[in-house]
Amino acid sequence: MSEECTHDCSTCGKSCNDRKQGEKFNFAAKPNKASKIGKVIAVASGKGGVGKSFVTTMLAVSAMRKGLKTGILDADITGPSIARAFGIEGGTYQSEDGIEPRTSNGGIRAISLNMLVEDPSDPVIWRGPVIAGAVKQFWSDVHWGELDVMFVDMPPGTGDVPLTVFQSLPVDGVVIVSSPQELVETIVSKSVKMANMMKMPVLGLVENMSYLKCPDCGKEIELFGESKAQRLAEKFSIPSFVRLPIDPSFAKSIDAGAAEFIEIPELEGLAASCLK
């Protein structure tokens, strides 16, 4: 509301509603003063259970292998899993520049709520605004240092936290993760439309669990139905898509905190195209 407002509507030609509609709100969170971050890429999905955190992890590993200084902001506050993927245990500490993120063996800097709680197995029972505030703090209060690229592991859906990320962080683009089930078209559509509404370019589509390769003959078995990746990429004008297999060795490596030893050439190509 204007500073000249007397709260007497009879003296003003505009209603308070008109004034509010004319105001421009800036939701951008202030960056950490001691940090310099290049590109910010959000990894999103309209539903859970599609392997979004796995894709985030492997995109970061791909960027790290290209010699880029890489970070991961785990915005999935109620279901954080990034620390486990890299075998990071224990908490963070406070320096004069802010909260110090943990660093993987390969040099990837990460922050996740599991690093800030006494017992990582305790549930986070917070309301939406508190969760959204934590995400902003991960951006503003964490001393990221100098990064070429930051990947943001988003929670599923199109609610408070994805909206906070898009409005508060300088996101350069979005990678959408899906799976081959029939309902995926609606889910991808929701994610793409949200990105479009927030004026964020969709950089790529990852169809996870797309097929299982027979260990004997090499045939691709589509356990969850026919792949829809190419059709969806064309329908929604997504410039790049990849299909990832179901591979038990991936889960075994993630559980062991050995994400940096996994090789996925398809994601390395997608990471390169996202970082151009």
C-alpha positions as CSV (number, residue, x, y, z in Angstrom):
1,M,0.0,0.0,0.0
2,S,1.2,3.5,-0.8
3,E,3.0,5.5,1.9
4,E,0.6,8.3,1.2
5,C,-2.4,6.2,2.0
6,T,-4.6,7.8,4.8
7,H,-6.8,4.7,5.1
8,D,-9.7,7.0,4.2
9,C,-11.0,5.6,0.9
10,S,-13.2,8.7,0.3
11,T,-10.0,10.8,-0.3
12,C,-8.6,8.4,-2.9
13,G,-9.5,7.6,-6.4
14,K,-8.3,4.0,-6.1
15,S,-9.4,1.2,-3.9
16,C,-7.0,-0.8,-1.8
17,N,-7.5,-3.7,-4.1
18,D,-6.4,-1.6,-7.1
19,R,-3.3,-0.6,-5.2
20,K,-2.4,-4.1,-4.3
21,Q,-2.8,-5.3,-7.9
22,G,-0.5,-2.6,-9.0
23,E,2.3,-3.5,-6.6
24,K,5.2,-5.6,-7.7
25,F,6.4,-8.2,-5.2
26,N,9.9,-9.4,-5.2
27,F,10.3,-12.8,-3.5
28,A,13.9,-13.2,-4.4
29,A,16.0,-14.5,-1.5
30,K,19.3,-12.7,-0.9
31,P,22.3,-14.8,-1.9
32,N,25.0,-15.6,0.6
33,K,27.4,-12.7,0.6
34,A,30.5,-14.9,0.4
35,S,29.2,-17.1,-2.4
36,K,29.2,-16.8,-6.2
37,I,27.0,-19.2,-8.0
38,G,26.8,-19.6,-11.8
39,K,23.9,-21.6,-13.2
40,V,21.0,-22.9,-11.1
41,I,19.1,-25.9,-12.5
42,A,16.0,-27.3,-10.7
43,V,15.2,-31.0,-11.0
44,A,11.4,-31.5,-10.7
45,S,8.6,-33.9,-11.0
46,G,4.9,-33.7,-10.7
47,K,4.8,-36.9,-8.6
48,G,7.0,-38.8,-6.2
49,G,8.7,-42.1,-6.6
50,V,10.2,-41.5,-10.0
51,G,13.9,-41.2,-8.9
52,K,14.2,-37.4,-9.0
53,S,16.9,-37.4,-6.3
54,F,18.8,-40.0,-8.1
55,V,18.7,-38.0,-11.3
56,T,19.8,-34.8,-9.4
57,T,22.7,-36.7,-7.9
58,M,23.9,-38.1,-11.2
59,L,23.5,-34.8,-13.1
60,A,25.8,-33.3,-10.4
61,V,28.3,-36.1,-10.7
62,S,28.3,-35.6,-14.5
63,A,29.0,-31.9,-14.0
64,M,31.7,-32.6,-11.5
65,R,33.4,-35.0,-14.0
66,K,33.5,-32.2,-16.5
67,G,35.7,-30.2,-14.1
68,L,32.9,-27.9,-12.9
69,K,32.5,-26.7,-9.3
70,T,29.2,-28.3,-8.4
71,G,26.7,-28.0,-5.6
72,I,23.4,-29.6,-4.7
73,L,20.7,-27.8,-2.7
74,D,18.3,-30.5,-1.3
75,A,15.0,-28.7,-1.3
76,D,13.1,-31.9,-0.5
77,I,12.9,-31.0,3.2
78,T,10.6,-33.8,4.4
79,G,12.3,-36.5,2.3
80,P,16.0,-35.6,2.1
81,S,18.3,-38.2,0.5
82,I,21.2,-36.5,-1.1
83,A,23.6,-37.0,1.8
84,R,23.0,-40.8,1.7
85,A,23.8,-41.0,-2.0
86,F,27.3,-39.5,-1.4
87,G,28.0,-41.3,1.9
88,I,28.0,-38.0,3.8
89,E,27.4,-38.5,7.6
90,G,27.3,-36.1,10.4
91,G,26.4,-32.4,10.5
92,T,27.6,-29.1,9.3
93,Y,29.2,-26.2,11.2
94,Q,28.9,-22.4,11.3
95,S,31.7,-20.3,10.0
96,E,32.0,-16.5,9.8
97,D,30.6,-16.8,6.3
98,G,27.6,-18.9,7.1
99,I,26.6,-22.6,7.4
100,E,29.3,-24.7,5.7
101,P,27.9,-27.3,3.3
102,R,29.4,-30.8,3.4
103,T,31.6,-31.9,0.5
104,S,31.6,-35.3,-1.2
105,N,34.8,-37.3,-1.9
106,G,34.7,-35.9,-5.5
107,G,34.2,-32.3,-4.4
108,I,30.5,-31.8,-4.7
109,R,29.1,-29.4,-2.1
110,A,25.7,-30.3,-0.7
111,I,23.3,-29.1,2.0
112,S,20.4,-31.2,3.2
113,L,18.2,-31.1,6.3
114,N,19.6,-34.4,7.4
115,M,22.9,-32.6,8.0
116,L,21.2,-30.2,10.4
117,V,19.1,-32.5,12.7
118,E,20.3,-34.6,15.6
119,D,18.7,-37.8,14.3
120,P,18.3,-38.1,10.5
121,S,15.6,-40.7,11.1
122,D,13.3,-38.3,12.9
123,P,10.4,-37.0,10.8
124,V,10.1,-33.4,9.8
125,I,6.6,-32.3,10.9
126,W,6.6,-28.7,9.6
127,R,3.9,-26.7,7.9
128,G,4.5,-25.4,4.3
129,P,5.7,-21.9,5.2
130,V,8.3,-23.2,7.6
131,I,9.6,-25.7,4.9
132,A,9.7,-22.9,2.3
133,G,11.6,-20.8,4.7
134,A,14.2,-23.5,5.2
135,V,14.8,-23.7,1.5
136,K,15.4,-19.9,1.4
137,Q,17.9,-20.3,4.2
138,F,19.7,-23.0,2.3
139,W,20.3,-20.4,-0.4
140,S,21.0,-17.3,1.8
141,D,22.7,-18.7,4.9
142,V,24.9,-21.4,3.4
143,H,28.4,-20.5,2.4
144,W,28.5,-22.1,-1.0
145,G,31.7,-20.4,-2.1
146,E,32.3,-20.4,-5.8
147,L,30.1,-22.8,-7.9
148,D,29.8,-23.2,-11.6
149,V,26.5,-24.9,-11.3
150,M,24.0,-25.7,-8.5
151,F,21.4,-28.4,-8.9
152,V,18.2,-28.1,-6.8
153,D,16.5,-31.4,-5.8
154,M,12.9,-30.4,-5.7
155,P,10.1,-32.1,-3.7
156,P,7.4,-33.7,-5.9
157,G,4.3,-31.7,-7.0
158,T,3.6,-28.1,-7.6
159,G,3.1,-26.7,-4.1
160,D,4.8,-24.4,-1.6
161,V,8.4,-25.5,-2.0
162,P,8.6,-25.7,-5.8
163,L,6.9,-22.3,-6.0
164,T,9.4,-20.9,-3.4
165,V,12.3,-22.2,-5.4
166,F,11.1,-20.7,-8.7
167,Q,10.3,-17.3,-7.1
168,S,13.2,-17.0,-4.7
169,L,16.2,-18.6,-6.4
170,P,17.6,-17.5,-9.8
171,V,16.7,-20.7,-11.6
172,D,18.1,-20.9,-15.1
173,G,16.1,-24.0,-16.2
174,V,14.3,-27.1,-15.2
175,V,14.9,-30.8,-15.8
176,I,11.7,-32.9,-15.5
177,V,11.8,-36.5,-14.3
178,S,9.1,-39.0,-15.2
179,S,8.4,-42.7,-15.5
180,P,6.7,-44.7,-18.3
181,Q,3.3,-45.2,-16.7
182,E,0.1,-44.1,-18.4
183,L,-0.6,-41.3,-15.9
184,V,2.8,-39.7,-16.7
185,E,1.4,-37.4,-19.5
186,T,-0.7,-35.5,-17.0
187,I,2.1,-35.4,-14.5
188,V,4.6,-34.0,-17.0
189,S,2.0,-31.6,-18.3
190,K,1.6,-30.1,-14.8
191,S,5.4,-29.7,-14.4
192,V,5.8,-28.1,-17.8
193,K,2.9,-25.8,-17.3
194,M,4.2,-24.7,-13.9
195,A,7.7,-24.0,-15.4
196,N,6.1,-22.0,-18.2
197,M,4.0,-20.0,-15.8
198,M,7.1,-19.2,-13.8
199,K,8.9,-18.4,-17.1
200,M,11.5,-21.1,-16.6
201,P,12.8,-23.0,-19.6
202,V,12.4,-26.8,-19.5
203,L,15.9,-28.1,-20.5
204,G,15.3,-31.8,-20.6
205,L,13.1,-34.8,-19.8
206,V,14.4,-37.9,-18.0
207,E,12.3,-41.0,-18.3
208,N,13.6,-43.1,-15.4
209,M,12.9,-46.8,-15.0
210,S,12.2,-46.9,-18.7
211,Y,13.3,-50.5,-19.3
212,L,15.2,-53.4,-17.9
213,K,18.0,-54.9,-20.0
214,C,18.0,-58.6,-20.0
215,P,21.4,-59.8,-18.7
216,D,21.5,-62.8,-21.0
217,C,20.4,-61.4,-24.4
218,G,20.5,-57.6,-24.0
219,K,16.8,-57.2,-24.9
220,E,15.1,-54.1,-23.5
221,I,12.0,-55.1,-21.5
222,E,9.6,-52.3,-20.8
223,L,8.2,-53.4,-17.4
224,F,6.1,-50.3,-16.9
225,G,4.7,-50.0,-20.4
226,E,5.9,-48.5,-23.7
227,S,8.2,-45.5,-23.4
228,K,6.6,-42.2,-23.8
229,A,9.7,-40.0,-23.5
230,Q,10.1,-39.1,-27.2
231,R,6.4,-38.4,-27.7
232,L,6.2,-36.2,-24.6
233,A,9.3,-34.3,-25.4
234,E,7.9,-33.5,-28.9
235,K,4.4,-32.6,-27.5
236,F,5.8,-30.2,-24.9
237,S,8.7,-28.9,-27.1
238,I,11.3,-30.2,-24.6
239,P,14.7,-30.0,-26.4
240,S,16.3,-33.1,-25.0
241,F,15.2,-36.4,-23.4
242,V,16.9,-39.5,-22.1
243,R,15.7,-42.9,-21.0
244,L,17.3,-44.6,-18.0
245,P,17.2,-48.3,-17.3
246,I,16.2,-50.1,-14.2
247,D,19.6,-51.3,-12.9
248,P,20.0,-52.9,-9.5
249,S,23.6,-51.8,-9.4
250,F,22.4,-48.2,-9.3
251,A,20.4,-48.7,-6.1
252,K,23.2,-50.7,-4.6
253,S,25.7,-47.9,-5.2
254,I,23.4,-45.2,-3.9
255,D,22.7,-47.2,-0.7
256,A,26.4,-47.6,-0.2
257,G,27.0,-43.8,-0.7
258,A,29.0,-44.5,-3.8
259,A,27.1,-42.3,-6.3
260,E,30.3,-40.9,-7.8
261,F,31.3,-44.4,-9.1
262,I,28.1,-44.8,-11.2
263,E,28.5,-44.4,-14.9
264,I,25.4,-43.2,-16.9
265,P,26.5,-41.8,-20.3
266,E,23.0,-40.7,-21.2
267,L,22.9,-38.3,-18.3
268,E,26.3,-37.0,-19.0
269,G,25.0,-35.9,-22.4
270,L,22.0,-34.2,-20.9
271,A,24.1,-32.4,-18.3
272,A,26.3,-31.1,-21.1
273,S,23.3,-29.7,-23.0
274,C,21.8,-28.1,-19.8
275,L,25.1,-26.3,-19.0
276,K,25.6,-24.7,-22.4
